[in-house]
Amino acid sequence: MSDFDPRRVIARKRDGHALEEADLAAFAAGLADATVTDAQGAAFAMAVFLRGLAEEERVALTRAMQESGRTLAWPGGAPVLDKHSTGGVGDCTSLVLAPALAALGVRVPMISGRGLGHTGGTLDKLEAIPGVTTALPAERIGAIVGEIGCVIAAAGPDIAPADRRLYALREESATIESPDLITASILSKKLAEGLDALVLDIKTGSGAFMRKEADARALARMLKTTAEGAGCPTAALVTDMNEPLASAAGNALEVARALDLLTMTDIDNRLWDLSLALGGALLARAGMVADRKAGAARLERVIEEGRAAERFAAMIAAQGGPKDLLERYREILPRAPVIRPVPPATPGFVTAIDTRRLGEIVVMLGGGRRRQGERIDPAVGLSDIAGIGQHVGPETPLATIHAASEAAFMAAAEALRQACVVGPRPLPAPPLILAEL
């Protein structure tokens, strides 16, 4: 629109008025082509942060940011499905779920992100496998999905470019926490995948961005209603992050735990249960099964039969990784030079975990980033993490630390002991799934 003035849109939202769909579409287009300045983008983010968006505005902004770039198109046939998590510690469900769904004939074009702060990123985990690339053009994403059924890749510059610009301005303007902008950011990228259905995993607890369950439920409702308002059938689960999901945190270590599960070598129960629950809810919302339980049963079979592991290995090979990953993943994945267990100061039962602190320990070891663009060490992190209710002592450590140096190990060991509360009596672990919407 030649007569579009970003200042008018900013002023209307600043003054508490609803924004028209056309105004939001023009503003998103201006973010994408840089006719909206940085100052105007930051002012818009602050106006939304302070005034909020009605549901109709939120849907319109989400669609506008999605349509600011390319939306993947798929030929008729199998449903196109995906999941999104708000981030946690030891959460490698994407590595389990994408190939398991593909083994059922579903197409999964999983556009993922990198870790920042205490939460890990799926792209960083996948790139811990030597040779793997996640920077794929849309044509290659389509080809891999067509051949194998799943791909895990980074959003290219043509996927929701308005969101990429606005997200950077939100960081600069202290508006990252806006639920409306979080919702539009997440969904604009996911809807650009051309999905038939979506499942959301909204974390709450000590290791989640939403520490309070009420806040997590509110965000889950907002994401679900916005996605469905934009035309994508969506299920949402609110799940516990008061302890790591898997017994490992760190990129290569989490890949190993996902492969242990896919090959049925050794299974983390929480990782297994949540992967099946999310996948089951997604299949139900897509109309492929009657309910979450029936969907979980179908996923369980393809994992037990080894078909999900085969799809994962084929995806890795298609993205440049080794062709013999399943047979040699313990040798192929990078290893840290210092690997030692850390016992508790006194024996007892783990009664509480500062899960965010565990994620920060991984960052401290070099396995995560404090700022975008920092290089990370894929080999470092924590394994054998004791869960809530587990007995720990000289023979059963709080965790095993994988460090790049002795000094890094010592600092991490002290932080680990401070992050775990050990008591004389066991307490029950919190439930994994707190709500389903």
N, C-alpha and C positions, 0 to 999 in steps of 0.2 A: 504494500500500500504506500503510494507516493506521499500521502499526507499524514502518514503515521508519525506520531510524536511520542517517544518513550517517556518523556517527562509527564505527559498527561496520564499515562497508565500508572506510573509511580505515585503521582499525587492522588489519584483516585483510591488506590489501595492504602496509602498513608492516611487518608481521611476516612477509611473504614467502609468504602463503597465496594460493591461487587464488580468484578471485571468481566467484560464480554469475551465470548469465545474468540471473536476476531481479533481483539486486542492482545489476548494471550498468544494466539498464533503468530501475530506480527512481531510480538516481543521475542518469542522463541526464535523466529527466523532472523531477527536482528542480532541475537546472541550468536547464532551460527555463522552469520556472514560479517560480524563485527561492525555493523552499523549502529548497534547498541554499544555504548562505551563501557569500559570497566566501571567507572563511577556510577553509571546508570544501572548496570547489572547488580552491583553491590547494594545500591539504594533500593532496588526492587526486592532483593533478598531480605533486607532489613524490614521493609514494609510488610512483607509476607510473614516474617518471623514475629512481628509485633501484632499484626492484625489478623493473621490466619486466613485460610481459604474455606469457603463453603464447598460442599461435595462437588457441585457442578463445576466450580472453578478448578478444583483439584483435578478432576477428570479432564477438563479442557487443557490445563497446563501439561498434564502427562501426555496427552495425545499430541499436543503441539511440539513438545520436545522430542517425542518419538518421530514425528513427521518432519523434523528439521533435518533429518538425514535419511539413510536408506533403511527400509524394512525388508528383511529377507523374505523371499517368496518361495513356496514349495509346491511341487505338483501334487495332484490328488493322491490319496492313498493312506498310508499309516498316519496316525495322529502325531503332531509335533508338540512335545511336552518339555517342561523344565521345572527346576526348583530354585529357590533363592533362600539364603540364610542371612540373618542380620549379623552374623559373626560370633565366633566364640574361640575356645581353646581346645585343641585336640579334636576339632570337628573336620573329619575327612569324608563326610557322607557323600559329597559330590563324586568322589572317586569310586564309590561303591554303587551309587544309584544310577549314574549315567550309563554304565555298561549293562547293568541289570535290566534297566528299561529297554535298552537297545536289543537285548537278547529276547525280549518279548515282542519285538517287531515295531517298537516305538522309535520315532526320530527325536533325538535330543541334541539340539544345537546350543550347547551350554556356553553362553558368554559370561565370563567370570572376571574377577578382579584380583589385585595384589593385596598383600597384607600391609596394614599400617597401624602402628601402635601394638597393643597387646594381642590383637586377633590375627590369625594366620590367613593367607590368601590362597585360593585354589590354584591360581597360575603359578605361584612360587612353589607350591608342592609338586605340581606336575613337572616343572622345569628342574626339580631336583634329580630327575631321571636324565642321565647324560644323553645329549643329542636332541631332546624334545624341544620343539618350538611351538609357542602359542600365538605368535604374531602371524596370523593367516588371513589372506584376502578372502572376501566373501565367497568368491568362486570356489576356493579350495575348501572352505567350511562346508559348502553345499556338496562338493564331491565326496568328502569324507563321510558326511552324514548319509549320503545316498548309498555309499558302498558298505559302511560298517554300522551305521545307525546312530553314532554319537561322536561328538567332538567337544573338547574343552579348549576355548580360545579366548583371546583378548578382544575387546571391542575395538574395531578399526576406527579410523578417523571419520568414516562416513556413517557410523552408528551413533545416533542421538548426539550430534556435535553441540547442540545447545546445552545439553546437560553437562558435557565436559567443561564447557566454559563457565557455566553457572556454578558448578561444584568448586572450581578453583576460586571463584569470587566469594563463595560461602566460607571457605577456609580463611580468606583474608578479612572478611567482615564479621567473623564470630557468629555466623548464623547456621553452622553445620547442624545444630540440634533441632532445627525446625521440623516438626513431624510432617507438615505439608510438603516441604521441599525434599525431605528424605523419601517420602512416598513417590513423588513425581520423578525423582532421580532413579530410584530402583526400578520402577515400572516402565519408564520410558525406554530403558535399555532392554529389559526383558520382553516387552511387547514388540520391540524392533526385531526380535527373533522370528516373528510370524507364528506365535504359539496358538495352539488349540486349547490348552489348559496349563495352569501353573499351580505349584504348591509352595507355600511360604513357611519357613521355619523361623519363628520369632523367639529369640533367646531372652531369658531373664535370670537374674541371680548375680553372684559375685563376679563372674567372668564375662557378663554381657554389658552392652551399652545401656540397655534398659534394665536397671537393677531391680526396680519395683515391678511386681507382677501386674499390677493395675495398669502401669504405663505400657507394658508389653502387650497386654490384651487390647488396649486402646489403639496402639499402632497396628496390631494384627487386623482389627476391624477396619481401620482406615485403609490399609493396603488392600484388603479383600474387596471392600465396597468400591474403591477406586478402580481396581483392575477389572472388576465385573462391569462397572460403569463404562469402561473403555472397551468392553466386548470380549474379555478373556475370562472364562470360567476359572475360579480360583478357590483352593482350599488353604486354610492357614492353621498351623499348630503352634501353640505357645509351649516352649520346652525349657527344661531346667539347665542352667549353666552355673550351678553352685559347685561343680567339680568338672574336670575335663571330660569331654565326651568319650574319647578313647584314652588308653593308658600311655599315650605318647603325645608330645607337643614339640613341633619342629618339623621342617619340611620333609627331609628324606625319611625321618622316623615315622611320620604319619603315612607316607606312601607305603612303607613297609607294613604298617598295621592294616591299611586297606587291602593290601595284597595278601596278607595273612588271612583276612576274612574271605576274600574272593576265592582263594585256593583252599579254604576250609582247613588251614594249617593251625590257626589259633585265633579265637574270636573274642573281641571285646564286646561284652553283652550289651552295653549301652549303645555302642556304635551299630551293632546288629539290629537292636530293637528300633532305634530311630530311623535307620535307613529303610527298614521294612514299613514302618508307620508312615513316613513321608511318601514313599513310593506307592503304598496302598491307597492313601488318601488321594494322591494325584490320579491314579488309575480310576478310582471311583468318580472323581470330579469330571474326568474325561468321558465317563459313560462306558468304560471298558469292563467294569466289574460292578457288582451290586453294592459293595461297601468296602471300607478300608481293610477289614479282616480278609476278605476274599482277594483283594489286591496284594496284600502282604504274603499270602500263601503262594500266589503265582510267582512273586519275586523270590521267595525262599527256594522254590524248586529250581529256578534257573541258576541261582548261586550254587546250590548243592550239586547240580549236574555239571558244574564247571563252565557253563555257557557264558555266564557273565564275565568270568576271568578271561575267556577267549576273546570276548569283545574288547575288554580293556587292553589286552596285549595287542590286538589288531589296531586299535586307535593309537596306541603309543608308537607302533611301527609306522603308521601313516603320518604321524607328526614328527618323524625323524629320529625316534628312539630306537633302542636295540630290539632286534627281532626275537631274542631269546629271553625276554624279561621274566616270564613266568618261571622258567627253569633256574634262573640265576639272579633273581632280584636282590638277594642278600649280598652277593658279591658286587653287583653292578652299582647299587646305591652308594653314595659317598659316605665315608666313616670319619668321625672326628678322631684326632690323635689321643685325646684323654677321655677315657670312658670308665667311670667308677660309680658305685652305688653310694648313697648317702643315708646312713641310719638316723633315726630320731635321737634326740638328746636323751630321752628315756623311753622305754618300751611302753606300748599301750595301743589304743585304738584311735584311728583318725576320726575326729568328731566334726571338723570344719576345715575348709580349704579356701584361702583367698585366691580364687582361680585367676582373677585378673593379674595378681602378682606372679603366678606361674607363667602367664603369657609374657609378662615384663621380663622375667628371667630369661626366656628364650631370646627376647630382643637384646638383653644385656650380653648374652653369649654370642651375639652376632647373627642370630637366625631370623631376625625381624628388623623392621626399619622404623625410625622415629620420624623421618621426613620422606616424602615421596622422592623416588629416584635413587635412594641409597642402595648400595650393593649388600647382599646378604650371603651368609655361609649356609648352604643347604644341609650340611652334615650335623650341625650342633642342635642341642635341645635336651629334652627330657624323655626318658622311656621308663617303663615299669612303674608308672605313677600309681601310688596307693590311693584307692578310692575311700569315700566316707564309709565308715563301719569296718574297714579292714584293719587287722592287727599288724603293727609294725614293730620292729626291733632289730637286733644285730643281724639276723638272717633274712629279714623282710624289710627292705629299705623304704624310705619315703618315696624315692625315685632313684633312677640312675641318670647321672649327668653326662652329657656328651659335649666336651669343650675343646676349644682350639689351643688352650694352654693351661698350665697348672694354676696360674694366677686367676684365670677366668673360672676354672673349676672351683677354687676356694671361695671366691666371691659369690658364685651361684649357690654353693652348698649352704652358706650362711643365710642367704635370702630364702632358700627352699625351707629351711627349718623354721624361719619366721612366718612363712606362708601357711604352714600346716599346724593345726591344733591337735594335740594328742592327749587323750584322756584315759581314765582307768576302765571305763565301760563303753561298749559300742553303742552308737546311735544309728537308727535306721537311715538309709540313704533317702534323699528326697525323691518323690516320683519324677519320672522322666518327662511325661506328657501332662501338662497342667490344664490345657484347654484345646478344643478343636472347634474351629469355626467353618 
